[in-house]
Amino acid sequence: MTSTVSGAFQALATLNFKSSAASEAAVTLASHGQSQVFIDWYFGNIQERIAQVAETAFWNRLKPFSQCDDPNQICDAFYIALDETVRLLRPLLSTIQGIDELLPSSLFRPEGTDFTKQHTERYFGLVHAVFFSSIPDWFTPFMVTFFSLQFTSWSESLERPITSTMTSHHLERFLSQVCPELQELCWIPVLEFGVTAALLEQIERRAQKECSGQYELPVLPGLLDWLNTSVFTWVGALYNPDSLDCKRFASRLTFFLYERVGDLRIREMFDIIVDFPDSTGAVTDLAQCLLNTDQQSLLVSSLVATFDKRLLHPGAMTRDIVTQYISCFRVMRIIDPSGLILTSIVDPICAYLKTRPDAVKVVVAALINGNEPYGLLAELERSADDHESVRCSIDNDFGYENDDEGVAWEPEPVVTFGEAVEPVLSASSWSLRKSNNVLSQLVYIFGSSDQLIEEYINLLAERLMKLPDYNTEREVHHLELLKQRFGEAQFRCSDVMIADISMSKRINANIQKTINSPNFPLSCTIISHEFWPKFSDSDIDASVVLPSVILHSMKEYSQHYEVLKAPRELVWKSSLGNADLTLTFNDGRQVFVSDVSSGHAAVLFAFNDLDAGAELSLQSVCDAVQMSPASVRRRLHFWVQKRVLAQNGSGSYSVLEYADHMTSSPTSLQCDDDDEDDESTAFSVEAQQREASKLLESYILGILPSSFGGFTLSRIDSILRSAFTSGSTSYSRSENELHEFLEQLVHEGKLECVDGLYKQSPKVSFH
């Protein structure tokens, strides 16, 4: 039996499977139960043949080009190697398929067994194992270069008519040879690493080109269209377009495109926020990417780090920080309506803004200045009829406006950043997430609307004092909007202030009619000081001595006012005035100077009666106007810059009577805000706070006599809130802030604290 089986093995190994001798040998093996042994033995021989093909027809042909930099040579080498490999392996596959036809099915195969499929799969498994079980290091970049050139040729053919012979050559070889032969060998899954790397590189390059610096219009729809019309059609030439593998591969490429666009937009997010709303297209792109990827945590960490580096530092202006905060709020509402990303990003900005002393002033200026870049005035006008209250002390953030809203409550959706679930939100964070109004968020920064309203009243006072024509139409409009937004109770003083301006207009018109030939015409703003913010006299040269001609006009004006409004009298705040001057020089020039402060005018008037060429020292000017040397020096420097005065080598000053003919001389000058940046404003929050602190100290010392046992911190806080509820002075300190204030009084020796009870020190006498 052994010799018979051995002979049958040799016969089948050497004979044509379709011959009669081969059929007889197959029957002999089957009758002795050796068919499967023969198949295994034959596949061993096939494996040796495959190894020879791999070595001689494939790797030996590609290896000389392993270090080649010319993509065309790499492609040509692969064409030849692939074609030779297919030519040599194709007969082996035919013999494998012939075994199944040769062996009698009834002798050895169970019913329903598809041996042809099994043998074919075993054959291709051998091919893959022999060819690619251990690939050299150079093969991966080799295949990436090959597929990159193939896709580039394909893309060029879709975008424009082919004019290059080389492009046409590669496109024809790829479609007619490479794709069919790779499918025949089942090599596409094996070489998918090269296809993937090449396409990812192409997508990366295309996304970088389309996205970089392009913010106005969304680029993602165009990239997705390019992916469908160019990339997926090229992938369909390699795969069966309807196959599950092709659809999975396309899904991976789509995800990568979303991810890369998201990365690029996140990397430029700071500039996108700066340019908003002109960058709405880029914002739309990122919002779409976040819906399809998991990049929320990357956006938060990247933007927080960028803000900390580029925005939240002493070199950034408060105005820029507020602008960025407002733009960030609006951008994040588009990207993530849930508000989770917004909360994580803007909390550091809010905390930093609280440390800026001028933050409230910047926000208030934005609210009433239509020229500011924030767009808050327009939003204030749009939301004037909104019923949402922004008098948001955080205590009522969880309240409902009506019972229906409470009944209709639904739980918030759970949103995660990667594997980290968003933690439970605080009341302030909940308020930030729920509100879609940026004005509410600006109030949220400072905890309540009290600071904003207080600063607005100060700013309103300054603006009213500077009105040249008593026209309060714009201020009334802003005030009415704020009343609708914050309520009317806290704006009663503002109504009196505006009424004072209207009254000043009428009084000024009447007095001007009664003064026949005024030496120096005056237009006065008369205010009811009880309803206006306190003047910050300590920061202004309140003792400035005005020229006699102006003093005479002021005296004459006062006399007429006392007749008109007896028994009232005027108390002049001369340091707050402005003047329009006409300067006449010895060379015949006349220069009109508008809107200079009374301090500037007083300093210049010190030179009015001097002879031509006469000089005054700094101290002489200080004595004449009764101002500090630093204030006088600033004003002298202003007139020197305007080429009205000249500073001599000895440090003295004189009038520049004769202009330099080499340079043009201005005929009009104006004192801009930048020229008086070093001067303090007439009304300041600091002055209000000092006044409030004095009042609070006086009240506390009054309720804590030294003979009394004392009150706890909570009890004092309760008394103060009750005492100031109905008065004109508001009390908005927290218990922690009150504790700091009381400890300061203890440190100054005005109070004592024993066992948590505060009482007045015996050394203090309170009247």
C-alpha positions in Angstrom: 0.0 0.0 0.0 2.9 2.3 0.8 4.4 2.0 -2.6 1.0 2.6 -4.3 0.3 5.8 -2.3 3.8 7.1 -2.8 3.5 6.5 -6.6 0.2 8.3 -6.6 1.8 11.3 -4.8 4.6 11.5 -7.3 2.1 11.1 -10.2 0.0 14.0 -9.0 3.0 16.2 -8.4 4.3 15.8 -11.9 1.2 15.1 -14.1 -1.3 17.5 -15.5 -4.4 17.4 -13.2 -6.7 17.1 -16.2 -5.1 13.9 -17.6 -6.5 10.4 -17.0 -3.4 9.3 -15.1 -3.9 12.1 -12.6 -7.5 11.0 -12.1 -6.4 7.4 -11.5 -3.8 8.6 -8.9 -6.4 10.8 -7.2 -8.8 7.7 -6.9 -6.0 5.7 -5.5 -5.2 8.3 -2.8 -8.9 8.7 -1.9 -9.4 4.9 -1.6 -6.5 4.7 0.9 -7.8 7.8 2.9 -4.7 9.9 1.9 -6.4 12.8 0.1 -6.0 15.3 2.9 -2.4 14.2 3.4 -1.7 14.9 -0.2 -3.3 18.3 0.0 -1.1 19.3 2.9 1.9 17.9 1.2 1.1 19.8 -2.0 0.5 23.1 -0.1 4.0 22.7 1.3 5.4 22.5 -2.2 3.2 25.6 -3.2 4.7 27.5 -0.2 8.2 26.9 -1.5 7.2 28.2 -4.9 5.6 31.3 -3.4 8.7 32.0 -1.5 10.8 31.8 -4.7 8.4 34.2 -6.4 8.4 36.6 -3.4 12.2 36.6 -3.4 13.0 36.9 -7.1 10.0 38.6 -8.7 9.0 41.1 -5.9 11.5 42.0 -3.2 14.6 41.7 -5.5 13.0 44.1 -8.0 11.9 46.6 -5.4 15.1 46.7 -3.2 17.2 48.7 -5.7 14.7 51.5 -5.4 14.4 51.4 -1.6 16.4 54.7 -1.2 15.1 56.3 -4.4 13.7 59.8 -4.1 12.0 59.9 -7.5 8.3 58.9 -7.1 8.0 58.1 -10.8 10.8 55.5 -10.6 9.3 54.0 -7.5 5.9 53.7 -9.2 7.5 52.1 -12.3 9.4 49.6 -10.2 6.2 48.6 -8.3 4.3 48.2 -11.6 6.9 45.7 -12.9 7.2 43.8 -9.6 3.5 43.5 -9.2 2.9 42.4 -12.8 5.7 39.8 -12.5 4.3 38.5 -9.2 0.8 38.1 -10.6 2.1 36.4 -13.7 4.0 33.8 -11.6 1.3 33.3 -8.9 -1.6 32.9 -11.2 -0.8 29.3 -12.3 -0.3 28.2 -8.7 -3.9 29.4 -7.9 -5.2 27.5 -10.9 -3.6 24.2 -9.7 -5.0 24.8 -6.2 -8.5 25.1 -7.7 -7.8 22.0 -9.9 -7.3 19.8 -6.8 -10.9 20.2 -5.8 -12.1 19.2 -9.2 -9.8 16.2 -9.3 -10.4 14.4 -6.0 -13.7 12.4 -5.9 -16.0 14.2 -3.6 -17.9 11.2 -2.4 -14.8 9.5 -1.0 -13.5 12.2 1.5 -15.5 15.4 1.8 -18.5 15.8 4.2 -21.7 17.1 2.8 -21.9 20.9 2.4 -18.2 21.5 2.6 -16.9 24.1 0.1 -13.3 22.8 -0.4 -12.7 25.3 -3.3 -13.2 28.2 -1.0 -11.2 26.7 1.8 -8.2 25.9 -0.5 -8.4 29.4 -2.0 -8.4 31.1 1.4 -5.5 28.8 2.5 -3.6 29.8 -0.6 -4.0 33.5 -0.1 -3.1 33.1 3.5 0.2 31.5 2.4 0.8 34.3 0.0 0.3 37.0 2.6 2.3 35.2 5.2 5.3 34.5 2.8 5.3 38.0 1.3 4.5 40.2 4.3 5.3 38.3 7.5 8.5 40.4 7.8 8.7 43.5 5.7 11.8 45.7 5.5 11.8 49.2 7.1 11.9 51.0 3.7 8.8 49.3 2.4 6.3 51.5 4.3 7.5 54.9 3.0 8.0 53.2 -0.4 4.2 52.3 -0.5 3.2 55.7 0.9 5.1 57.4 -1.9 3.5 55.1 -4.5 -0.1 55.7 -3.4 0.5 59.4 -2.9 1.6 59.8 -6.5 -1.4 57.7 -7.7 -3.9 59.8 -5.8 -2.2 63.1 -6.9 -2.6 61.9 -10.6 -6.2 61.0 -9.9 -6.9 64.4 -8.3 -5.3 66.3 -11.2 -7.4 64.4 -13.7 -10.6 65.5 -11.9 -9.7 69.1 -11.5 -8.4 69.9 -15.0 -7.7 68.1 -18.3 -4.6 66.0 -18.3 -1.7 67.6 -20.1 1.2 65.7 -18.6 2.2 62.4 -20.2 3.6 61.1 -17.0 0.3 61.8 -15.1 -1.7 60.1 -17.9 0.8 57.1 -17.7 0.4 56.6 -14.0 -3.4 57.1 -14.1 -3.8 54.5 -16.8 -1.4 51.9 -15.2 -3.2 52.4 -11.8 -6.7 51.8 -13.1 -5.9 49.1 -15.7 -3.2 47.1 -13.9 -2.6 48.0 -10.2 -6.2 48.0 -9.0 -7.3 44.7 -10.8 -4.0 42.9 -9.8 -4.2 44.0 -6.1 -7.8 42.8 -6.0 -6.8 39.5 -7.7 -4.0 38.9 -5.1 -6.3 40.2 -2.2 -3.4 42.5 -1.2 -5.5 45.6 -0.6 -6.1 44.8 3.1 -2.4 44.0 3.5 -1.3 47.3 1.9 -4.0 49.4 3.5 -1.3 51.0 5.7 0.1 52.7 2.6 -3.2 53.8 1.3 -4.2 55.1 4.7 -1.0 57.0 5.3 -1.0 58.5 1.8 -4.7 59.7 2.1 -4.2 61.1 5.6 -1.3 63.1 4.4 -3.3 64.4 1.5 -6.3 65.3 3.8 -3.9 67.0 6.2 -2.4 69.1 3.4 -5.7 70.0 2.0 -7.2 70.9 5.4 -4.2 73.0 6.2 -4.4 74.9 2.9 -8.1 75.5 3.2 -8.4 76.4 6.9 -5.2 78.3 7.7 -6.2 82.0 8.2 -9.6 81.5 6.5 -12.2 82.5 9.0 -15.0 84.3 7.2 -16.7 81.4 5.4 -17.0 77.8 6.5 -14.5 75.5 4.7 -15.8 72.2 6.0 -18.6 71.7 3.4 -16.0 72.2 0.6 -13.6 69.7 2.2 -16.4 67.1 2.6 -17.4 67.6 -1.0 -13.8 67.1 -2.0 -13.7 63.9 0.1 -16.7 62.5 -1.6 -15.9 63.4 -5.2 -12.2 62.8 -5.2 -11.0 60.7 -2.3 -13.9 58.2 -2.1 -14.1 57.7 -5.8 -10.3 56.8 -5.8 -10.8 54.5 -2.9 -13.7 52.9 -4.8 -11.3 52.0 -7.6 -9.2 50.0 -5.1 -12.1 48.4 -3.1 -15.5 47.3 -4.2 -17.5 50.5 -3.6 -20.4 48.5 -2.1 -18.2 46.4 0.2 -18.3 46.8 4.0 -14.5 47.3 4.0 -14.8 50.3 1.7 -17.6 51.9 3.8 -15.6 51.4 7.0 -12.5 52.9 5.4 -14.5 55.9 4.1 -15.9 56.4 7.6 -12.4 56.5 9.0 -11.3 59.1 6.5 -14.3 61.3 7.3 -13.6 61.1 11.0 -10.0 62.1 10.3 -11.1 65.1 8.3 -13.3 66.3 11.1 -10.5 65.7 13.6 -7.9 67.6 11.5 -10.2 70.6 10.8 -11.1 70.6 14.5 -7.4 70.6 15.5 -6.7 73.5 13.1 -9.6 75.6 14.3 -8.7 74.9 18.0 -5.1 75.9 17.3 -6.4 79.3 15.9 -9.3 79.7 18.3 -7.9 82.8 20.0 -7.6 84.7 16.7 -11.0 83.4 15.7 -12.5 84.9 18.8 -10.7 88.1 18.3 -12.1 88.4 14.7 -15.7 87.4 15.7 -18.3 87.9 14.2 -16.2 88.2 11.0 -15.0 84.6 11.8 -18.4 83.1 12.0 -17.5 80.6 9.2 -14.6 79.2 11.3 -16.9 78.9 14.4 -19.4 77.0 12.3 -16.7 74.6 11.2 -15.6 73.9 14.7 -19.1 73.4 16.0 -19.7 70.8 13.2 -16.4 69.0 14.0 -17.2 68.8 17.8 -20.5 67.1 16.9 -18.5 64.3 15.1 -15.4 64.0 17.3 -14.4 64.1 21.0 -12.3 67.2 21.0 -14.2 69.3 23.7 -11.5 68.7 26.3 -8.8 69.7 23.8 -10.6 72.9 23.1 -11.0 73.7 26.8 -7.4 73.0 27.7 -6.0 74.7 24.7 -8.0 77.9 25.0 -7.5 78.2 28.7 -3.8 77.9 28.2 -3.8 80.5 25.4 -5.9 83.0 27.4 -3.5 82.6 30.3 -0.5 83.2 28.0 -1.8 85.9 25.7 -4.6 87.7 27.6 -4.6 87.3 31.4 -1.5 89.2 32.2 -0.7 92.8 33.3 0.3 93.8 29.8 -3.2 93.3 28.4 -5.6 96.2 28.5 -8.8 95.7 30.5 -10.8 96.8 27.4 -9.2 94.0 25.3 -10.0 91.4 28.1 -13.6 92.5 28.2 -13.8 92.4 24.4 -12.4 88.9 24.3 -14.7 87.7 27.1 -17.8 89.0 25.2 -16.7 87.5 21.9 -15.8 84.2 23.7 -19.2 84.0 25.2 -20.9 84.5 21.8 -18.6 82.0 20.1 -19.1 79.3 22.7 -22.9 79.7 22.6 -22.7 78.7 18.9 -20.2 75.9 19.4 -21.8 74.4 22.5 -25.3 75.5 23.4 -25.2 73.3 26.5 -22.8 75.9 28.1 -20.4 73.3 29.6 -17.5 74.4 27.5 -18.3 78.1 28.1 -18.2 77.6 31.9 -14.9 75.8 31.8 -13.3 78.5 29.6 -14.5 81.8 30.9 -14.3 81.1 34.6 -10.5 82.1 34.7 -11.3 85.3 32.7 -14.1 86.2 35.2 -11.7 85.6 38.1 -9.0 87.7 36.5 -11.4 90.6 35.6 -12.4 90.8 39.3 -8.8 91.8 40.1 -8.8 94.7 37.5 -9.9 97.9 39.3 -11.1 99.5 36.0 -13.1 96.4 34.8 -16.5 97.9 35.9 -15.7 101.2 34.2 -14.9 99.5 31.0 -18.0 97.4 31.0 -20.2 100.4 31.7 -18.5 102.5 29.0 -19.3 99.6 26.6 -22.9 99.6 27.6 -23.6 103.2 26.7 -21.1 103.8 23.9 -22.4 102.8 20.5 -18.9 103.1 18.9 -17.4 100.5 21.1 -16.5 97.1 19.4 -18.5 95.1 21.9 -22.0 95.7 20.4 -23.4 95.9 23.9 -25.5 99.0 23.3 -27.3 97.3 20.4 -27.9 94.3 22.6 -29.2 96.4 25.4 -31.6 98.0 23.0 -32.8 94.6 21.7 -33.2 93.2 25.1 -34.8 96.2 26.8 -38.2 94.4 26.8 -36.7 91.1 28.0 -38.4 89.9 31.2 -35.3 88.1 32.4 -34.0 89.9 35.5 -30.2 90.6 35.6 -30.3 92.1 38.9 -28.6 88.9 39.7 -27.5 88.3 43.0 -26.7 84.7 42.7 -29.1 83.9 45.5 -32.1 84.0 43.2 -30.6 82.2 40.2 -32.6 79.1 40.9 -35.9 80.9 41.2 -38.7 80.4 38.7 -40.6 83.3 37.2 -43.8 81.3 37.3 -45.0 78.0 38.4 -45.4 76.6 34.9 -41.6 76.9 34.4 -41.0 74.8 37.5 -43.5 72.1 36.4 -42.0 71.9 32.9 -38.5 71.3 34.3 -36.4 68.6 32.7 -33.0 67.3 33.8 -30.0 68.6 32.0 -28.3 66.2 29.5 -25.1 64.6 30.7 -22.2 65.9 28.6 -18.7 64.4 28.9 -15.3 65.6 27.9 -13.5 62.4 26.9 -13.7 60.1 29.9 -14.2 62.9 32.5 -17.8 63.6 33.3 -18.6 67.2 34.0 -18.8 67.7 37.8 -21.8 69.2 39.7 -22.1 72.9 38.8 -22.2 75.7 41.4 -25.0 78.2 41.4 -22.9 80.8 39.5 -21.8 78.2 36.9 -25.4 77.1 36.5 -26.4 80.7 35.9 -23.7 81.1 33.4 -24.8 78.0 31.5 -28.5 78.8 31.4 -28.3 82.4 30.3 -27.9 83.3 26.7 -27.5 87.0 27.4 -24.0 88.4 27.5 -25.3 91.4 29.6 -26.3 88.9 32.3 -22.8 87.4 32.2 -21.1 90.7 32.6 -23.2 91.2 35.8 -22.3 87.7 36.8 -18.6 88.6 36.8 -19.1 91.1 39.6 -21.8 89.1 41.5 -24.5 91.8 41.4 -25.6 94.8 39.4 -24.8 97.3 42.2 -21.2 98.0 41.1 -22.3 98.5 37.5 -25.0 100.9 38.4 -22.7 102.8 40.7 -20.1 103.2 38.0 -22.7 104.1 35.5 -23.9 107.0 37.7 -20.4 108.3 38.0 -19.8 108.0 34.2 -23.2 109.7 33.6 -22.1 112.6 35.9 -18.9 113.1 33.9 -20.7 113.0 30.6 -23.3 115.4 31.7 -20.7 117.8 33.0 -19.0 117.8 29.6 -22.0 118.4 27.5 -21.4 121.6 25.4 -25.0 122.3 24.5 -27.0 120.8 27.4 -28.4 118.2 25.0 -29.3 115.1 27.1 -31.2 113.2 24.5 -28.6 110.4 24.2 -28.1 110.1 28.0 -31.9 109.9 28.5 -32.1 107.1 26.0 -29.4 105.1 27.7 -30.9 105.7 31.1 -34.3 104.5 30.0 -32.8 101.3 28.6 -30.9 100.6 31.8 -34.1 101.2 33.8 -35.9 98.6 31.8 -33.0 96.3 32.2 -32.2 96.8 35.9 -35.2 98.4 37.4 -35.9 102.1 38.2 -35.3 102.2 41.9 -31.5 102.6 41.7 -31.6 105.3 39.0 -33.6 108.0 40.9 -30.5 110.2 41.4 -29.9 109.9 37.6 -33.2 111.5 36.9 -32.3 114.4 39.2 -28.9 114.8 37.5 -30.5 115.0 34.0 -33.1 117.4 35.3 -30.3 119.6 36.7 -28.8 119.8 33.2 -32.1 120.9 31.7 -32.5 123.5 34.5 -29.0 124.7 33.9 -29.8 125.3 30.3 -32.8 127.5 31.2 -30.9 129.4 33.9 -27.9 130.0 31.7 -30.1 131.3 28.9 -31.8 133.7 31.3 -28.6 135.0 32.9 -26.9 135.5 29.5 -29.8 137.8 28.5 -29.3 140.0 31.6 -25.5 140.3 31.2 -25.0 143.0 28.7 -21.2 142.9 27.9 -19.6 140.0 29.8 -15.8 140.2 30.0 -15.6 136.5 29.7 -18.8 134.7 28.7 -19.7 131.7 30.9 -21.9 128.7 30.4 -22.4 127.0 33.7 -23.7 123.6 34.7 -25.5 123.9 38.0 -26.0 120.7 40.0 -27.8 119.6 43.1 -24.8 118.2 44.9 -26.9 116.0 47.2 -28.0 113.8 44.3 -24.7 113.7 42.4 -21.7 111.5 43.1 -19.1 112.9 45.5 -16.3 114.9 43.9 -12.9 113.3 44.2 -11.4 116.6 45.4 -8.3 115.0 46.8 -7.2 114.0 43.3 -8.0 117.3 41.6 -6.3 120.7 41.9 -9.3 122.1 43.6 -7.4 125.2 44.8 -6.4 126.4 41.3 -6.4 130.2 41.1 -8.2 131.3 37.9 -7.3 134.6 36.1 -9.0 137.7 37.4 -11.0 138.2 34.2 -12.6 134.8 34.7 -13.2 135.4 38.5 -14.9 138.7 37.7 -17.3 136.9 35.2 -18.0 134.2 37.8 -18.8 136.8 40.4 -21.1 138.6 38.1 -22.8 135.3 37.1 -23.3 134.4 40.8 -25.0 137.8 41.5 -27.5 137.3 38.8 -28.1 133.7 39.9 -28.8 134.8 43.5 -31.4 137.3 42.2 -33.0 134.6 40.0 -32.9 131.7 42.5 -32.9 133.5 45.9 -32.0 132.4 48.6 -29.8 129.8 46.8 -26.0 130.4 46.2 -23.5 129.0 43.9 -20.4 127.1 45.1 -18.0 127.0 42.2 -15.9 124.0 41.3 -13.5 125.9 39.1 -11.1 123.0 38.7 -13.8 121.1 36.7 -14.4 123.8 34.1 -13.3 123.8 30.4 -12.4 126.8 28.2 -12.2 127.8 24.6 -9.3 130.2 24.0 -8.2 132.4 21.1 -4.5 133.1 21.2 -3.0 136.1 19.4 0.8 136.2 18.8 3.2 139.0 17.9 3.7 137.6 14.5 0.0 138.0 13.7 -1.0 134.4 14.2 -4.2 133.5 15.8 -4.8 130.1 17.2 -8.1 128.8 18.4 -7.9 126.3 21.3 -11.0 124.4 22.2 -12.1 122.4 25.3 -9.0 122.8 27.5 -9.3 122.3 31.2 -9.4 125.3 33.6 -6.0 124.2 34.9 -4.5 124.4 31.4 -6.1 127.8 30.8 -4.9 129.1 34.2 -1.3 128.1 33.5 -1.3 129.7 30.1 -2.9 132.9 31.5 0.1 133.3 33.8 2.1 134.4 30.6 -0.7 136.7 29.3 0.7 140.1 30.7 4.4 139.3 30.1 6.5 141.4 27.8 7.8 139.8 24.6 10.7 137.5 25.4 10.0 137.4 29.1 10.3 134.1 30.9 8.7 132.4 33.9 10.2 129.7 36.0 8.2 126.6 37.1 8.0 127.9 40.6 6.7 131.3 39.5 3.8 129.6 37.6 3.1 127.4 40.6 2.8 130.5 42.8 0.6 132.2 40.3 -2.0 129.4 39.9 -1.6 127.8 43.4 -1.0 124.3 41.9 1.5 121.6 42.7 4.7 121.5 40.7 3.9 118.2 39.1 0.5 119.4 37.9 2.0 122.6 36.5 4.8 120.8 34.8 2.3 118.5 33.0 0.3 121.5 31.7 3.4 123.4 30.7 4.6 120.3 28.8 1.2 120.2 27.0 1.6 123.8 25.7 5.2 123.2 24.7 4.0 120.2 22.6 1.3 122.4 21.0 4.1 125.0 20.1 2.4 127.7 22.2 5.2 127.9 24.8 8.9 127.2 24.5 11.1 125.7 27.2 14.5 127.4 27.5 17.8 125.9 28.5 17.6 127.3 32.0 14.4 125.5 32.7 12.2 128.5 32.3 9.3 129.0 29.9 8.3 131.7 27.5 5.7 132.4 24.8 6.6 131.3 21.3 5.7 134.6 19.8 7.3 133.9 16.4 6.6 130.6 14.7 9.4 128.7 12.8 8.9 129.3 9.1 10.3 125.9 8.3 7.3 124.2 9.8 3.7 124.9 9.4 1.9 126.4 12.4 -1.6 125.1 13.4 -4.5 127.6 13.4 -6.6 125.5 15.8 -5.9 123.1 18.7 -7.9 120.8 20.8 -7.2 119.2 24.1 -7.9 115.5 23.6 -8.6 112.9 26.2 -5.1 111.5 25.7 -3.6 114.9 26.7 -5.2 114.6 30.1 -4.8 110.9 30.8 -2.7 111.7 33.9 -5.5 113.8 35.5 -8.1 112.1 37.7 -11.8 112.1 36.9 -14.2 114.3 38.7 -16.2 111.4 40.0 -14.7 108.1 41.0 -15.8 104.8 42.5 -12.9 105.1 44.9 -14.2 108.4 46.3 -17.6 106.8 46.7 -16.2 103.8 48.5 -14.2 106.0 50.8 -17.3 108.0 51.7 -19.3 104.8 52.2 -16.6 103.3 54.4 -16.6 106.5 56.6 -20.4 106.2 56.9 -20.2 102.5 57.7 -17.5 103.1 60.3 -19.5 105.8 62.0 -22.6 103.6 62.1 -20.7 100.6 63.5 -19.0 102.6 66.2 -22.5 104.0 67.1 -24.1 100.6 67.7 -21.1 99.2 69.6 -20.5 101.2 72.7 -17.6 100.2 74.9 -19.9 99.5 77.9 -21.9 97.0 75.8 -21.0 93.3 75.7 -20.7 93.3 71.9 -22.2 91.7 68.9 -21.1 88.8 66.8 -20.2 89.2 63.1 -23.5 87.7 61.9 -25.5 90.0 64.2 -23.7 93.1 63.0 -24.3 92.0 59.4 -28.0 91.6 60.1 -28.3 95.0 61.7 -26.5 96.7 58.9 -28.7 95.1 56.2 -31.9 96.1 58.1 -30.6 99.7 58.7 -29.7 100.4 55.1 -32.6 98.7 53.4 -34.9 101.7 53.2 -32.2 104.4 53.1 -30.6 106.1 50.2 -27.3 104.4 50.9 -27.1 100.8 49.9 -25.3 98.0 51.7 -24.0 95.2 49.6 -21.0 93.8 51.5 -20.7 90.1 52.0 -20.2 88.7 55.5 -16.5 88.0 54.6 -16.0 91.6 53.4 -17.6 92.9 56.6 -15.3 90.7 58.6 -12.3 92.2 56.9 -13.6 95.7 57.5 -14.2 95.0 61.2 -10.7 93.5 61.6 -9.2 96.6 60.0 -11.0 98.7 62.7 -9.6 96.4 65.3 -6.1 96.9 63.9 -6.6 100.6 64.0 -7.6 100.4 67.7 -11.2 101.5 67.1 -12.8 98.2 68.0 -12.0 95.2 70.2 -12.8 91.6 69.5 -13.2 89.2 72.5 -14.4 85.7 72.0 -15.9 86.6 68.6 -17.8 89.6 70.0 -17.0 93.1 68.6 -17.3 96.2 70.7 -16.0 99.7 70.7 -12.5 100.3 72.2 -12.6 102.4 75.4 -9.9 104.6 73.9 -12.3 105.8 71.1 -14.7 108.6 71.8 -17.7 108.6 69.4 -19.7 111.8 68.8 
